[in-house]
């Protein structure tokens, strides 16, 4: 089982609820699963997503964080040796650049580790930045999603981008929760538009020099350097963002009111009439898992199947209050696990000729925002970030790979993301 887990949190300074001793944007936890504890906290504010660098690429050995702050940002983290007598997660922020959007919630690296993409929810902004030879980020390129809306006025009055997924080194998918669609972009086309606008994606945005670290203050980007490192430098300014007006290469539409949130590629399923690969899309607003074919037709990705992420209630409107968050796929591709925030459960869906909900089990607490497979290949269980429960828990799998009762729990203020390290 994974012994050490990094936790991205929303433990912003100034919260009315007291911070835990290990407060910080990133909290390091150890001792999973038998005796987990939070042992250190530091790092950038509100890292709603952490991306590990790709082995054998310029990004190897680094972490990239999407910062869910009003003036969205992307941070590069490098391994560090903690100072004697201080708590440190073992990672230091060596660069931070603006995303050009508001509340940047998700990021992804392409397979070659040469481009980082990010989605900003409130502004509906897609950002891409080239990964330079030393793993730092070049000048960010930002594009606004085309106008769009959906039938849920409180959530779908405008585009709200939530998740990015590289299908290959150039082909990039972006979920638009507000517009009930998946937007597809070409990174090469975005870079060409940036060059035409006078921007160079290989130009490094101003930021901290190697070996220096940023101090995070009240969730505000750009408050100078950590005192222990000395020196001075400013974060990349919003003017360092190259804004382009590139259109998507394709738009893949979903049923009205879906509210597509997160994606996962499902590997081929041997023995099936429609083996795939497929694309799994979790609908935040309709509480359903949509499975799509990845060979696009005239109207986008074809529908393979749709299944609820939880057992059905007598009240059909209850799905609106469930708000599923993240999904993960078993190592063999046969099962999909979905976190149901409103019901505080994990839905387990089996693929096949038609997807089927085979189990719904308690998640161990309140508001599971993120889940991750834990353990060796195949996974021994799920790690669950309980955002409103102020805890991270471990749910072991039974013989059928169904999560069962909690075997490990540690207190972490407002966890939103879990990254197993070993």
N, C-alpha and C positions, 0 to 999 in steps of 0.2 A: 504493500500500500504506500502511496505517496506520503512522505514524511513531512515535507515543507510545502506550504501553499501561500502564495501572495494573494492578498485580498484588496481589490479596489473599492474605496468607500466614498460616501458622500458626507463625511464627518467634517463639514466646513466649520472654520472658526466662527464664533458668534451664535452657534445654535443654543437654544434655551435648555436643551437636555445636556447635562454635563458630558464632556468628552471623557472617554476611557483613558487610562494611563498610556496606552499605546496608540494615542490618537495620531492621525496623519492621513494623507490621501491614500497611501498604500500601507497596509499592515502585513507584517510577516507572521505566519502562524506555523507551528511545528508540532510534532508528536502525533500525527494522524496515523490510525484512527483511534487508538486506545486512550491517549491522554492529551488531546490537542490543547494548545494554549497560544494566545497572542503574545509575542515576545518583543516586537519592535514596531514602530510606526514612524514614517516620514514620507518624503516623496511629494509629487505635485498634487494640487487640489483636484478633487472630484474626477479621478481617472475612471470613467465609466467603462472603459475597455482597455485591455493590455494585449499587445501583439508581440509574440516572441519572434526574433529574427530567424530567417531561414538558414539552415546549415549549408555551408559551402557558398554563401553569397555575401555581398558587402554588409548585409544586415545581421550576420551571424554573431551571436553573443550579446546582442542588444535587445532592449525592450522599447516598444513604441506605445505611447499612451494617448488616448483621446480624452480631452479634458472637457467635462460637461459643466462649463462655466459660461456666463452671459456672452463674453467675447471669446468664442471658442478657440481652442488651441490644440496643437500636437506637440508632445514632448518626446525626446529621445533620452533613454536611461541607459547608463553603462554600469557594469559591475563595480563595486567599491569595497574597500576595507573600512569597516566602522572605526571611528576614533575611539580610543580607550575611554571607558566610562560613559559612553553615550549609546543611546538606542538608535539603531539604523537598520533599515531593511536589507542592506547590502546592495542597493542600487542608488545611483546619484544622477540627477537631471543634468545632462551636459548640453542640451539644446532644447529650445522651445520656439515654435513658430506659430503665427496666427493661422487659423483655418479659413478665415474670411467668412465664417458663419457664426451662428448663435447656438450655444449648447451642443457642442460636438459630442456625439454619443457613441459612435462606432468607427472602427478602422480595420483595414485588412492590407496585407502585403501580397503582391503578385508572386507566383511560384519562383521566379528568378530573384526575388528580393530586391528588385530595382525600382519599384514604385510603391508608395504607400497611398492608399485612398481612405477617405473619411466622409462620414455623413453628419450633417448638422441639422438637428430636428426642427428647432423653432424657425429657422430662416429658410429651410428647404434648400440647403447648399451642399453640393458635392465638391470635395477638394481632392486633388492629387498632388503629390510631391515626389520628385525623383530622389531615390536613395543614392547618395554619392559614394565614392570609393571607400570612405572611412565610416560609412553607415549613417552619417548625418544627412539632413534633409536639405534639398535645394529649394528654390523659390516656389511657393505653393501656387497652384492654378485652381481657381474657383469658378464654378458655373452654377447658376440658379436653375432649379427644375422648371420645366414649362408649367404654365398655369394649369391648375387642375383642382378638383374638389370631389367630395363624396356626399352620401345622403345622411351622414351623422354630423349635424352642424357644429356640435361642441368640439369635435375632433378633426373634422374634414373640411374646414372652411378654406383651406389652402394646402399646397404641398408641404408634407412633413417627411423628410428623408430620415430613415432610421438605421439602415443596415447596408453594408457594401460587401460584395463577394466577387472576387476574381475567378472567372472560369478558365482563363489562361493568362498569359503575360500581358495581353492587350484588352481582352474582352471583360468588361466590368458591369455587374448588375447592381442596381440600387433600389431598395424598396421605398415606395412613396406611400406611407400610411394614409396621408390625406387625400390622395388621388386614386386609391385602389388600383395601383399599377406597379409594375417593375420596369424601371427605366434601364436601358442598356446603352453603354457608352464605349467608345474606343479611346484608350489612353493616347494612342498615336495622334488621333484627331484633336484631342484636347491640347496636346503639346504643340501641334502645328498651329492651332488657333492662338496659343500663347505667343509663339514666335512671331506670328503676323501682327500681334498687338504690341510687339517690342519687348516681350518677356523671355527670359532664358531660364528654363527649369534646372539647368546645371549651376546656376548662380546661387551661392549659399546665402540664405537669409541671415541677417545679423543675429547673433545669439551668444551664449556663453562659450568660451574657449574650452578645449578639452581639459578635463580635470577640475573644472569649476562646476559649481552647483547653484541652482536658483533657490532663493527663499520664497516660499508661498505665503502670501498675506491676504487673509480674508477673501479668498477665492478670486483675487484680482491678478490678472496676468501682467507681469512686467514690474516687479518690485525690487529688482536688483539681485545681487549675489549673496550667497550664504556667507556670513561673517567669517567662518573658519577658512574660507578659501581666498579671501581678499580679492582685490581687483575690482573693476567695474565694467559693466556692459549692459546694453539695453536689449530687451526682447525685440524680435522682428515686429515692426510696426504694421498696421493694417495696409499701409501703402506698399508694403513688400508683396502683397498678394496680386497676382495677375488675374484679372477678371475677364472671362471670355463668355461668348454667347453661343457656344456650340450646341447643336441639337442632338438629342439621343439618336443612336443608329437604329434603335427599335424600341417600341413600347409594348409591353406585355400586360394586357388588362386582366383584372380579376373581378369577380362579382361585386356589385355595389354593396358597400358596408363591410367588406372584408377587413380593411385596415391592415394590410400586410406589414409585419414587423420584422421577423428574422427569417433567414434562409439557411438551407443546408443541401449540399449535393448528396444524393443517395446513390451508392455504387450499384453496378449491375446485380440483379438478383437471379442467380442461376435457377433454371427450371421453370421460370415464369414465362407466360406468353408475351408479356411486355417487360422484359428484364431491365430496361433502363440503359444508361443512368437516368435518374430522374431528379427533379428539383422539389424539395419540400419547403413549403411556405406556411408559416404560422400566422393566422389572422388574429390580431389583437382584438378587433371589434366584433368578429363573428364567432370567436372561440372554435375555429375549425382548422384542421390541417389540410392544406391543398397540395396535392401531389401532381406535378406537371411534367410533361415530356420536355426534354432539352433540345429537341429538334423543332425549331420554330416554324410554324405555318403562316399563312396570310394574316391571321388574327393573333399571332404571338405563340407562346408556348401552349401546346394542347393539354387539356385537362385529362389526367389519368384517374383521379379519384379524390373525394372529399370526405373527411370523417371528423366528427366532433372531438375535441381534446378532453372532454369530460363526459360523465354519465348525464343523460338528459333528465331535466327536471320537469315538473308539471307546468311551471311558468316558462314559456319560451323566451321571455325577455331576460331571463337570468343570465343568458350568455353575454349580454351587454356588460354585466358587472364582473365577469370572470377575468378578462384582460390577460390572456396568456402572454408570457414574456419570451423565454428562450427555448430552443430545442437542441438536442444532441442525438447523434445516431450511433447505435451499437457498432462495434468493430466489424461485425459480419454484415452490417447493413440491413439486418432483418427487423430491427426494432427502432422506433423513434420515441424519445422521451420528451415530453412537453411540460413546462412549469406553468401551472394555473395559479395566478396570484389571488384572484378573488375567492377561490375555493380552498386555497392553501393545499393543493394536491399536485402530484405528478401523474400525468396521463401517459400510459404506455400503449403505443400503437404498433401493431404488427403489419408489415407489408405483405403483399401477396397479389393475387389477381385483383383484389380490392382491399384497401387499407381497413383495418379493424381495430377499434379500441378494445384491448384485452384486459386492462387493469387501470384503476385509479386509486392511488394510495396517498396517505397523508405525507406532506413534505417535511414535517418536523417543526413547523413554526409558522410565522406570519409573513406573507408577501414574498414568495420565492422569485427574485428578480433574475437570477442567473444560476445555471447548473453546469457541471462539468463532469465528465467521466474521470474516475480516480483509480489508480492502480496500474497494473501491467497491461499490455495489449489485450483488449477485450473488456477491461475494466472490472474491478471488484465492487464498484458501487458508484454512487453519485455524490458529489459535493454540491451543497445548496447554499446560496447566499440569501439569507432572510432579511430583506431590507428593513422591514418594519419590526422584525423580531430581534434586531441587534445581535445576530448570531450567524455563524456558519456551522452547518451540520454535515455529517456523513451518513448516507443511507446505503447499507450493504445490499448486494444482489442475492436473491435466492437461487436455487438451481435452475430456474426458468428465466433468470436475468430480470426479475421483477424487484424493484427497490422495496426494502422492508424497514423495520423500526430503526431509529437513530442509534448509532454506536459511538458517535463522537460529536461533541459540541463545544464551541468556544465563543466567548462574547466578543463581538466586534461591532462598533457603532455604525449603523446604516451601511452594511455591505452591499455592493452592487455587482461585483465580479470576482470570480475565483480562478486562479491560474496555478495548477499543480506544477511544481518545479522538478521533482524527481520521483 
